Amino acid sequence: WGSWAGPLVSSCSWGSWAGPLVSSCSWGSWAGPLVSSCSWGSWAGPLVSSCSWGSWAGPLVSSCSWGSWAGPLVSSCSWGSWAGPLVSSCSWGSWAGPLVSSCSWGSWAGPLVSSCSWGSWAGPLVSSCSWGSWAGPLVSSSPWGSWAGPLVSSCSWGSWAGPLVSSCSWGSWAGPLVSSSPWGSWAGPLVSSCSWGSWAGPLVSSCSWGSWAGPLVSSCSWGSWAGPLVSSCSWGSWAGPLVSSCSWGSWAGPLVSSCSWGSWAGPLVSSCSWGSWAGPLVSSCSWGSWAGPLVSSCSWGSWAGPLVSSCSWGSWSGPLVSSCSWGSWAGPLVSSCSWGSWAGPLVSSCSWGSWAGPLVSSCSWGSWAGPLVSSCSWGSWAGPLVSSCSWGSWAGPDQTSGKLSADSF
């Protein structure tokens, strides 16, 4: 298990003999790839118990399925710098109480509070937390229900009063809260959280379209009077939120045609539904710095060909290759790509089928030949592949995985 162990591990199918592979490998620099690619199943417990909780503990936590053995994982991990990811990814269920009681309420207490499900034990959590710098997040995430009154009456109406207002459910006692609040610097949050109902009109008509107009736009329900709101707003710095929150429906066309394709064009592309008018949107956009998001979000369908033929194979060609479905027009894509630094991803993602021969014959047997060999399916044409490769520094992977099939040639 040396320098080329990584490729061998990433390509092997984690099945019945995965156990021996795990038990014999040395948990070192390439442990991350081993963890990220293994299927967290019946033997996940031994893998977790034997690994050293170090620099790559984060990936191990983020990829594991929080199931029946989540308790032991939590109890054995050291609550340090990566405690945040562990908390954010765990499912807050029956053992959430012990997790809360054992964690140290420090710098990352905010994420713990924001992600926990406010249920039967929310009261004790509130009563024990110190009302300090991160009290705001605690208030904004709590469901304002039966015990909201005491929480409101005891909180000091100061710098974080805005978050308290924005998270409260505008119900029977919303009137008194609004009448007593000073319409000042945090009026925006108050507007963004109110339910746009019967008295929303007066609230909108009296607010000054200024610095916090964005929150007002992003929270309004795009309904019967959305048109007037859109027509009167100035397409400026907060145009992005307006675009991302609108429902792409019957009048989406005019919105798209009038917006200036600038710095926030990315959000517009990512949120639009790729439907009947997607073609015009693609043809008019400038293939620049945000072309990647456009490519990754488009559905590779009937007009994918023109998109591929017009894109420049440059710095972001990798994402284009990884997201495209290797189908009927994969041949032209392969023939036109330049075999360079990102040839590896292209090879690893292509399905070794009927046209694999031409791909193999045209590739330059260089530094990344190893991944090509390890990922190919050793079948009917394995002989030519083996006979043409130079048995040099990376002969090891081929010997271990293809020796039996080579004997039958």
ROMIDREN-58075 format. One record per atom (N, C-alpha, C): residue in three letters; x, y, z. Coordinates in steps of 0.02 Angstrom, whole numbers, plus 50000, padded with zeros to 5 digits. Layout:
BEGIN
AlaXYZ;...
***
This chain:
BEGIN
Trp500424994050000;Trp500005000050000;Trp500435006350000;Gly500625008449940;Gly501075014249933;Gly500755020049898;Ser501155023149854;Ser500955029449823;Ser500335028849779;Trp500235022849749;Trp499665022249703;Trp499065018949736;Ala499055018449802;Ala498495015249837;Ala497845019149827;Gly497915025749822;Gly497315029849814;Gly496885027749756;Pro497155027649694;Pro496745025649636;Pro496435018749643;Leu496805014149672;Leu496545007349680;Leu495945007349727;Val495995011349781;Val495455011649829;Val494825014849799;Ser494925020349762;Ser494355024049735;Ser493975020049683;Ser494315015349648;Ser493995011649595;Ser493705004949617;Cys493915002449675;Cys493684995849695;Cys492954996049718;Ser492594990649705;Ser491894990349724;Ser491854987949796;Trp491554992149838;Trp491534990549909;Trp491024985049923;Gly491254978949922;Gly490814973249931;Gly491034968649987;Ser491014962049973;Ser491144957050024;Ser491854957250052;Trp492344959350010;Trp493034959350035;Trp493254966250058;Ala492784970750065;Ala492974977450087;Ala493294977350157;Gly493044972850199;Gly493314972450266;Gly494064971550267;Pro494334966350233;Pro495054965250232;Pro495434971350206;Leu495164974750155;Leu495494980550128;Leu495564986050181;Val495034987050218;Val495034992150270;Val495514990450327;Ser495484984050348;Ser495894982050406;Ser496644982350391;Ser496834981350327;Ser497554981150311;Ser497824987850289;Cys497404992650271;Cys497664999050246;Cys497875003450305;Ser498405007350293;Ser498655011850346;Ser498295018450340;Trp497985020550394;Trp497605026750394;Trp498065032750392;Gly498215034950331;Gly498685040550322;Gly498395046150280;Ser498815048750235;Ser498635054750196;Ser498035053650150;Trp497935047550126;Trp497385046350078;Trp496795043050112;Ala496755043450177;Ala496185040450213;Ala495525043750193;Gly495565050250178;Gly494965053950158;Gly494595050650101;Pro494945049450042;Pro494605046249986;Pro494305039550003;Leu494645035750046;Leu494395029150065;Leu493725029850101;Val493695034850146;Val493085035950185;Val492515038450141;Ser492665043350097;Ser492145046450057;Ser491835041650007;Ser492215036549984;Ser491955032049933;Ser491645025749961;Cys491765024150025;Cys491495017850051;Cys490755018650066;Ser490375013350057;Ser489655013450071;Ser489555011950145;Trp489255016550179;Trp489155015850251;Trp488615010650266;Gly488825004550275;Gly488354999150286;Gly488474995450351;Ser488434988750347;Ser488464984550406;Ser489134984850442;Trp489684985950405;Trp490334985950438;Trp490584993050451;Ala490144998050447;Ala490355004850459;Ala490625005750530;Gly490335002050578;Gly490555002550647;Gly491295001350654;Pro491564995650630;Pro492284994350636;Pro492714999750603;Leu492475002450547;Leu492865007650513;Leu492925013750558;Val492375015650589;Val492365021550633;Val492795020350695;Ser492735014350725;Ser493085013050788;Ser493845012750779;Ser494075010850718;Ser494795010150708;Ser495125016450681;Cys494735021150653;Cys495045027050623;Cys495235032050678;Ser495785035550665;Ser496015040650712;Ser495675047250697;Trp495325050050746;Trp494965056350736;Trp495445062150731;Gly495655063650669;Gly496135068950658;Gly495885074250610;Ser496335076450565;Ser496195082050521;Ser495635080650472;Trp495525074350453;Trp495005072850403;Trp494375070050436;Ala494285071250500;Ala493695068750534;Ala493055071750505;Gly493115078050482;Gly492535081450453;Gly492205077450398;Pro492585075450345;Pro492285071550290;Pro491965065050314;Leu492275061850364;Leu491995055650389;Leu491305056950419;Val491245062450457;Val490615064050489;Val490075065950439;Ser490265070150389;Ser489775072750341;Ser489495067350296;Ser489905061950283;Ser489685056850236;Ser489335050950270;Cys489415050150335;Cys489115044350368;Cys488365045350377;Ser487985039850372;Ser487265040250380;Ser487105039650454;Trp486795044850480;Trp486645044950552;Trp486085040150569;Gly486275034150588;Gly485775029050602;Gly485835026350673;Ser485785019650679;Ser485755016350743;Ser486395017250784;Trp486975017850750;Trp487595018350788;Trp487845025550794;Ala487415030350781;Ala487625037350785;Ala487845039150856;Gly487505036150906;Gly487675037550975;Gly488415036450990;Pro488675030350977;Pro489385029050990;Pro489845033950953;Leu489675035850892;Leu490095040450855;Leu490135047150892;Val489565049550916;Val489535055950951;Val489915055551017;Ser489825050051055;Ser490135049451121;Ser490885048951117;Ser491155046251061;Ser491875045351057;Ser492235051051024;Cys491885055450989;Cys492225060950953;Cys492405066451002;Ser492965069750989;Ser493185075251031;Ser492865081751006;Trp492505085051050;Trp492165091251032;Trp492655096851022;Gly492905097550960;Gly493405102650946;Gly493205107150888;Ser493695108550844;Ser493595113450791;Ser493065111350741;Trp492975104950730;Trp492485102750680;Trp491835100350711;Ala491705102250773;Ala491095100250806;Ala490475102950770;Gly490555108850740;Gly490005111950703;Gly489705107250651;Pro490115104750603;Pro489845100150552;Pro489505094050581;Leu489775091450636;Leu489475085650667;Leu488775087250691;Val488695093150722;Val488045095150748;Val487545096550693;Ser487765100150639;Ser487315102150586;Ser487055096250545;Ser487455090750542;Ser487255085050501;Ser486875079650539;Cys486905079750605;Cys486575074450643;Cys485825075650645;Ser485445070250645;Ser484715070750647;Ser484495071450720;Trp484185076850735;Trp483975078250804;Trp483395073850823;Gly483535068250855;Gly483015063550873;Gly483005062050947;Ser482945055650963;Ser482845053451032;Ser483445055051076;Trp484055055051048;Trp484645056251090;Trp484905063451085;Ala484495067951060;Ala484715074951054;Ala484855077851123;Gly484455075851174;Gly484555078451241;Gly485265077551266;Pro485525071351266;Pro486215070251289;Pro486735074351250;Leu486615075151185;Leu487095078951145;Leu487115086251169;Val486525088951182;Val486475095951205;Val486795096751274;Ser486645092051320;Ser486885092651388;Ser487645092051394;Ser487945088351345;Ser488675087251350;Ser489075092351311;Cys488775096051266;Cys489155100751225;Cys489305107051265;Ser489885109951252;Ser490085116051286;Ser489805122051249;Trp489405126051283;Trp489095131851251;Trp489605137251238;Gly489935136751179;Gly490455141551162;Gly490325144951095;Ser490875145551055;Ser490855149450993;Ser490375146550942;Trp490285139950942;Trp489855136950891;Trp489175135050918;Ala488985137850975;Ala488325136351004;Ala487765138450957;Gly487885143850918;Gly487375146250872;Gly487125140750825;Pro487585137550787;Pro487365132150741;Pro486975126650776;Leu487185124950838;Leu486835119750875;Leu486115121750887;Val486025128050907;Val485355130550923;Val484925131050861;Ser485205133650805;Ser484815134850744;Ser484585128350712;Ser484975122750722;Ser484795116550689;Ser484355111850731;Cys484315113150797;Cys483925108550839;Cys483185109550828;Ser482805104150833;Ser482075104550824;Ser481755106650889;Trp481425112250889;Trp481125114850949;Trp480505110850969;Gly480615106151013;Gly480065101851034;Gly479935102251108;Ser479825096351138;Ser479615095951208;Ser480145098551256;Trp480785098151239;Trp481305100351285;Trp481585107151268;Ala481245110951225;Ala481495117651207;Ala481515122251268;Gly481025121451314;Gly481015125651374;Gly481665125451413;Pro481905119451433;Pro482535119051470;Pro483115122051432;Leu483135121251366;Leu483685124051328;Leu483685131651334;Val483085134651329;Val483025141951333;Val483215144451402;Ser482965140851453;Ser483075143151522;Ser483815142751543;Ser484195138051512;Ser484885137151532;Ser485375141251490;Cys485165143751433;Cys485625147451390;Cys485725154551418;Ser486325157051409;Ser486485163851433;Ser486285168851379;Trp485855173551397;Trp485625178551349;Trp486175183351333;Gly486585181551283;Gly487155185651265;Gly487175187151191;Ser487785186751163;Ser487905188951094;Ser487525184751042;Trp487415178251058;Trp487075174051008;Trp486355172651027;Ala486075176751071;Ala485375175851089;Ala484915176751029;Gly485125181150983;Gly484725182350923;Gly484555176050885;Pro485075172150865;Pro484925165850829;Pro484455161150867;Leu484535160950934;Leu484095156650974;Leu483375158850967;Val483265165450968;Val482585168150963;Val482305167150894;Ser482715168350841;Ser482465168150773;Ser482265161150751;Ser482565155850783;Ser482415149050762;Ser481855145750803;Ser481665148850859;Ser481165145650902;Ser480465146750875;Pro480015141750881;Pro479325142650859;Pro478925146350912;Trp478695152250895;Trp478355156350944;Trp477665153350960;Gly477635149451013;Gly477025146151031;Gly476775148151100;Ser476585143151141;Ser476255144351205;Ser476705148051254;Trp477365146951252;Trp477805150251300;Trp478165156351272;Ala477935158851215;Ala478255164651184;Ala478175170751228;Gly477595171451262;Gly477485177251304;Gly478035178451354;Pro478195173551397;Pro478725174451447;Pro479395176251416;Leu479555173251358;Leu480185174651326;Leu480215181951304;Val479655184351276;Val479625191251252;Val479665196151311;Ser479295194751364;Ser479265199351421;Ser479935199951457;Ser480355194651453;Ser480995194951489;Ser481575197451447;Cys481495197551381;Cys482055199651339;Cys482105207251339;Ser482725209751335;Ser482835216951334;Ser482795219551263;Trp482355224351251;Trp482265227051184;Trp482855231351165;Gly483375228151139;Gly483975231751121;Gly484195230451050;Ser484855229251042;Ser485155228850975;Ser484885223050934;Trp484675217550968;Trp484435211750929;Trp483685211050932;Ala483335216550947;Ala482595216350948;Ala482315214650879;Gly482685216850827;Gly482455215450759;Gly482345208050747;Pro482855203850760;Pro482755196650750;Pro482155193750788;Leu482045196450849;Leu481475194050888;Leu480825195450852;Val480785201550824;Val480175203550788;Val480085199450724;Ser480635198350687;Ser480595195050622;Ser480385187750629;Ser480525184550687;Ser480375177450694;Ser479695176150727;Cys479385181150757;Cys478765179950791;Cys478195178850742;Ser477735174450758;Ser477165173050714;Ser476645178550723;Trp476495181950669;Trp476035187550672;Trp475325184950683;Gly475135184550747;Gly474475182050764;Gly474065187050804;Ser473725184450855;Ser473245188550892;Ser473575194250929;Trp474195193350953;Trp474515198850990;Trp475035202550950;Ala475025201550883;Ala475515205050841;Ala475385212550842;Gly474735214450846;Gly474575221550846;Gly474945225450900;Pro474885223450964;Pro475235227051017;Pro475995227351006;Leu476285221850979;Leu477005221850967;Leu477185227050916;Val476785227550863;Val476925232450810;Val476825239550834;Ser476275240650872;Ser476115247550894;Ser476645250250942;Ser476975245850979;Ser477475248151028;Ser478175248351000;Ser478285245450941;Ser478965245250915;Ser479145251850881;Pro479775254050888;Pro479985260350855;Pro480165258950782;Trp479815262250736;Trp479945261150665;Trp480605264450646;Gly481145260750656;Gly481805263650643;Gly482235259250599;Ser482855258250622;Ser483365254850581;Ser483195247650567;Trp482805244350611;Trp482655237250600;Trp481955236250575;Ala481655241250545;Ala480985240550517;Ala480965235450461;Gly481525234850424;Gly481555230050369;Gly481395222950392;Pro481745220450443;Pro481575213650467;Pro480845212850486;Leu480545218050515;Leu479835217650534;Leu479405216650472;Val479565220250419;Val479185219750356;Val479275212750325;Ser479895210250323;Ser480045203950290;Ser479705198050323;Ser479565198450389;Ser479285192850425;Ser478525192950429;Cys478215198750414;Cys477485199050421;Cys477145195050366;Ser476585192050383;Ser476215188150333;Ser475805192950290;Trp475935192850226;Trp475615197450180;Trp474875195750173;Gly474465198950215;Gly473755197650214;Gly473345203950203;Ser472795204350240;Ser472305209750229;Ser472585216650242;Trp473045217250291;Trp473315223950306;Trp474015225050280;Ala474235220550235;Ala474895221350206;Ala474935227650163;Gly474375229150129;Gly474365235050086;Gly474575241350122;Pro474245243150178;Pro474445249250214;Pro475175249250236;Leu475425243350257;Leu476115242950278;Leu476585244450220;Val476425241850161;Val476845243050103;Val476815250350081;Ser476205253250080;Ser476115260050056;Ser476475265150100;Ser476565263550164;Ser476875268450210;Ser477625267550216;Cys477905261950192;Cys478625260950199;Cys478995264750145;Ser479585267350162;Ser479985271150115;Ser480435266350075;Trp480385266750009;Trp480785262249967;Trp481525264349970;Gly481865261850018;Gly482565263750026;Gly483035257850032;Ser483485258250081;Ser484025253350087;Ser483765246350102;Trp483195245750136;Trp482945239050153;Trp482365236850109;Ala482305239950051;Ala481775237950004;Ala481855230749982;Gly482485228349978;Gly482605221549958;Gly482225216450000;Pro482305216750067;Pro481925211950109;Pro481175212150096;Leu480905218150084;Leu480195218750072;Leu480005214750009;Val480415215449957;Val480275212049893;Val480335204549900;Ser480875202149933;Ser481005194949938;Ser480475191249978;Ser480135194650025;Ser479655191250067;Ser478945191750042;Cys478795196249994;Cys478105196949972;Cys477895190949929;Ser477275189049935;Ser477025183449896;Ser476835186049826;Trp477145183249776;Trp477045185449708;Trp476345183549685;Gly475875188049696;Gly475185186649677;Gly474895191949631;Ser474275193849645;Ser473895198249601;Ser474205205149594;Trp474515207649648;Trp474795214349643;Trp475555214449636;Ala475845208649620;Ala476565208249611;Ala476785212549552;Gly476365212749499;Gly476545216649440;Gly476715223849457;Pro476265227449491;Pro476415234449509;Pro477055235149550;Leu477165230449596;Leu477765230749637;Leu478395230249594;Val478375225749545;Val478955224849500;Val479055231049457;Ser478515233749429;Ser478575239349383;Ser478835245649416;Ser478715246449482;Ser478925252449516;Ser479615251949549;Cys479885245849555;Cys480535245149588;Cys481095246849539;Ser481635249849565;Ser482205251749523;Ser482685245849519;Trp482845243749458;Trp483295238049448;Trp484005240049468;Gly484165239249531;Gly484825241149554;Gly485185235649590;Ser485505237449647;Ser485935232849683;Ser485565226849712;Trp484915227749729;Trp484555222149759;Trp484085218749710;Ala484205219749645;Ala483795216449594;Ala483845208849599;Gly484445206449620;Gly484535199149626;Gly484005195849668;Pro483895198249731;Pro483385195149773;Pro482685195049740;Leu482535200449703;Leu481885200749670;Leu481815195049619;Val482355193949581;Val482345188749529;Val482305181749560;Ser482715180549612;Ser482755173849641;Ser482115171649675;Ser481715176449699;Ser481115174749736;Ser480485174449694;Cys480505177249633;Cys479895177449593;Cys479765170549563;Ser479125168849556;Ser478935162449527;Ser478955163049451;Trp479355158949420;Trp479435159349347;Trp478815156849314;Gly478355161449300;Gly477725159549268;Gly477595163249204;Ser476965165449196;Ser476745168349133;Ser477095174849116;Trp477285178749166;Trp477605185149151;Trp478355185049163;Ala478645178949168;Ala479365178449178;Ala479745181149118;Gly479465180149058;Gly479795182448997;Gly479965189849001;Pro479475194249014;Pro479635201449018;Pro480165202949071;Leu480135199349127;Leu480635200649180;Leu481335199149155;Val481395193549118;Val482045191549092;Val482295196449039;Ser481845198448994;Ser482035202748938;Ser482255209648961;Ser481995211949018;Ser482155218749041;Ser482745219049089;Cys482955213449116;Cys483505213649164;Cys484175214149127;Ser484645217649157;Ser485305218449127;Ser485755212649147;Trp486035209049098;Trp486455203249113;Trp487115205549142;Gly487135206349207;Gly487735208749239;Gly487985204049294;Ser488185207049350;Ser488505203349404;Ser488045198249436;Trp487395199449436;Trp486935194849469;Trp486575190349421;Ala486825189849360;Ala486505185549310;Ala486495178249332;Gly487015176349370;Gly487055169349395;Gly486425167249431;Pro486205170949483;Pro485595168949519;Pro484985168349473;Leu484945172649422;Leu484385172449376;Leu484385165849339;Val484975163649316;Val485035157449278;Val484885151449321;Ser485155151249382;Ser485085145449425;Ser484365144349448;Ser483965149649452;Ser483295148949478;Ser482765148049424;Cys482935149349360;Cys482425148849308;Cys482305141549291;Ser481695139949273;Ser481525133049255;Ser481685132149181;Trp482115127449166;Trp482335126249098;Trp481765123149058;Gly481365127449027;Gly480795125048989;Gly480795127348918;Ser480205129448893;Ser480115131148823;Ser480535137048801;Trp480645141848846;Trp481025147748825;Trp481745147648849;Ala481985141748870;Ala482675141348893;Ala483165142848836;Gly482975140848775;Gly483415142048718;Gly483615149248712;Pro483125153848708;Pro483305161048703;Pro483745163448761;Leu483615160848821;Leu484025162848878;Leu484745160848868;Val484845154748843;Val485525152248832;Val485875156048777;Ser485505157348721;Ser485815160548663;Ser486025167748677;Ser485675171048724;Ser485825178048737;Ser486325179148793;Cys486465174048834;Cys486925175048889;Cys487645174848864;Ser488075178748896;Ser488775179048877;Ser489155173548914;Trp489495169248877;Trp489865163748908;Trp490485166448944;Gly490385168449006;Gly490935171249044;Gly491085167549108;Ser491205171349161;Ser491425168549225;Ser490895164149257;Trp490255165449245;Trp489735161449277;Trp489435156349231;Ala489775154849177;Ala489515149849130;Ala489445143049163;Gly489885141649212;Gly489855135249247;Gly489175133849276;Pro488895138449318;Pro488235137149346;Pro487695135949293;Leu487755139549237;Leu487255138649184;Leu487285131549157;Val487895129049147;Val487975122349120;Val487745117049169;Ser487935117749233;Ser487775112749283;Ser487025112149296;Ser486645117649286;Ser485935117449302;Ser485495115749242;Cys485765116049181;Cys485345114749123;Cys485235107249116;Ser484645105449092;Ser484485098349082;Ser484745096249014;Trp485195091349014;Trp485505089148952;Trp484985085448910;Gly484645089248867;Gly484125086248826;Gly484235087348752;Ser483685089048717;Ser483695089548644;Ser484165094948618;Trp484225100448656;Trp484645105948631;Trp485325106148664;Ala485525100648696;Ala486175100548729;Ala486735101048678;Gly486625098048618;Gly487135098348566;Gly487375105448552;Pro486915109948534;Pro487125116948521;Pro487495120148579;Leu487285118548640;Leu487615121348699;Leu488335119048702;Val488445112548688;Val489115109748691;Val489555112648635;Ser489265113148575;Ser489655115348517;Ser489875122648523;Ser489485126748560;Ser489655133848565;Ser490085135548625;Cys490145131048673;Cys490535132748732;Cys491285132048718;Ser491675136248749;Ser492405136148738;Ser492715131348788;Trp493075126448764;Trp493385121548809;Trp493965124748846;Gly493815127948901;Gly494335131348938;Gly494375129249010;Ser494415134149055;Ser494545132849125;Ser493975129049159;Trp493355130049136;Trp492805126649170;Trp492525120849132;Ser492915118149085;Ser492685112549045;Ser492575106349089;Gly492935106049146;Gly492845100349191;Gly492125099349212;Pro491805104649241;Pro491105103849262;Pro490645101849205;Leu490785104349144;Leu490375102649087;Leu490415095149073;Val491025092549077;Val491125085349063;Val490795081049116;Ser490885082949180;Ser490635078749235;Ser489875078549238;Ser489545083849213;Ser488815084149219;Ser488445081549158;Cys488785080849102;Cys488435078749041;Cys488305071249044;Ser487745069249016;Ser487565062149015;Ser487885058948954;Trp488295054048965;Trp488655050748911;Trp488175046648869;Gly487885049748818;Gly487405046148777;Gly487595046048704;Ser487095047348661;Ser487175046648589;Ser487685051448559;Trp487745057448589;Trp488215062348560;Trp488855062848599;Ala488995057848641;Ala489615058048680;Ala490235057748635;Gly490165054048579;Gly490725053448533;Gly491005060148512;Pro490595064648484;Pro490845071148463;Pro491175075048521;Leu490885074448581;Leu491165077848639;Leu491865075348653;Val491965068748649;Val492615065848663;Val493125067748610;Ser492915067548546;Ser493375068848491;Ser493625076048490;Ser493215080748516;Ser493405087748513;Ser493775090148575;Cys493765086248629;Cys494095088648690;Cys494845087748685;Ser495215092248715;Ser495945091848714;Ser496175087648773;Trp496565082548760;Trp496795078148813;Trp497325081648854;Gly497115085348905;Gly497595089048946;Gly497545087349019;Ser497575092549060;Ser497605091649132;Ser496985088549162;Trp496395089649130;Trp495785086949159;Trp495545080749123;Ala495985077649084;Ala495795071649048;Ala495585066049096;Gly495885066049156;Gly495715061049206;Gly494975060749221;Pro494675066449240;Pro493955066349255;Pro493535063949196;Leu493735065849136;Leu493365063649076;Leu493365056049071;Val493955053149082;Val494025045849077;Val493635042249132;Ser493695044749193;Ser493375041449250;Ser492615041649247;Ser492335046849214;Ser491605047449213;Ser491275044349153;Cys491665042649101;Cys491355039849040;Cys491185032549052;Ser490645030349022;Ser490435023449028;Ser490805019248976;Trp491175014348999;Trp491575010348954;Trp491125005848913;Gly490915008248854;Gly490465004448812;Gly490735003348743;Ser490285004048693;Ser490445002348624;Ser491005006548594;Trp491055012848615;Trp491575017248586;Trp492175018148632;Ala492245013748681;Ala492815014348726;Ala493475013248689;Gly493455008848638;Gly494065007448599;Gly494395013748573;Pro494015017848534;Pro494325024048508;Pro494595028548563;Leu494245028848620;Leu494485033048675;Leu495155030548700;Val495225023948707;Val495845021148732;Val496415022148683;Ser496265021048617;Ser496795021448567;Ser497065028548559;Ser496655033548573;Ser496875040448563;Ser497175043648624;Cys497095040648683;Cys497355043848743;Cys498115042748748;Ser498455047648775;Ser499185047148783;Ser499335043648849;Trp499695038148845;Trp499855034248905;Trp500375037948947;Gly500145042348992;Gly500615046249032;Gly500495045449106;Ser500525051049141;Ser500505051049214;Ser499835048549242;Trp499295049449204;Trp498655047349232;Trp498395040849202;Ala498845037049172;Ala498655030649143;Ala498375025949196;Gly498645026649257;Gly498415022349312;Gly497655022649321;Pro497375028649331;Pro496645029049340;Pro496255026149282;Leu496525026949220;Leu496185024149162;Leu496145016549167;Val496695013549187;Val496725006149192;Val496275003749249;Ser496305007149307;Ser495935004849365;Ser495175005549356;Ser494955010349314;Ser494235011549307;Ser493925007649249;Cys494335005049203;Cys494045001649145;Cys493794994749166;Ser493264992449134;Ser493004985749150;Ser493404980649111;Trp493714976149146;Trp494144971149115;Trp493724966049080;Gly493574967349015;Gly493144962848978;Gly493464960448914;Ser493064960348859;Ser493274957348796;Ser493874960848764;Trp493934967348773;Trp494494970848741;Trp495044972548790;Ala495054969248848;Ala495584970548897;Ala496274968748870;Gly496294963548826;Gly496934961448798;Gly497304967048763;Pro496984970448714;Pro497334975948681;Pro497564981348729;Leu497164982848779;Leu497344988048828;Leu497974985948866;Val498004979648887;Val498574977148925;Val499204976848881;Ser499124974548818;Ser499704973548775;Ser500024980248754;Ser499614985648752;Ser499894992048729;Ser500154996348785;Cys499964994848848;Cys500204999148902;Cys500924997248920;Ser501315002248940;Ser502015001148959;Ser502044998849031;Trp502274992849042;Trp502314990049110;Trp502874993449149;Gly502704999149180;Gly503225002949215;Gly503045003849288;Ser503065010149310;Ser502995011749380;Ser502315009949408;Trp501805009849365;Trp501135008449392;Trp500875001649372;Ala501324997249357;Ala501124990449338;Ala500764986949395;Gly500924989049455;Gly500614985849514;Gly499864985449510;Pro499514991149500;Pro498774990849499;Pro498514985749449;Asp498824985449390;Asp498574980749339;Asp498684973549361;Gln499274972349391;Gln499424965549412;Gln498924963049464;Thr498744967349511;Thr498304965149565;Thr497594964149541;Ser497354968649496;Ser496644968349477;Ser496504964449413;Gly497004963749370;Gly496884960549306;Gly497274954249292;Lys497644951649340;Lys498074945849328;Lys497674939749307;Leu497114938449341;Leu496714932449326;Leu496434932849255;Ser496164938649235;Ser495874939249169;Ser496424938849115;Ala497034941349132;Ala497574941049083;Ala497794933949070;Asp497744929749121;Asp497944922749112;Asp497504919249061;Ser496894921549051;Ser496434918149007;Ser496504920348934;Phe496934925348921;Phe497014927748852;Phe497414922748810;
***
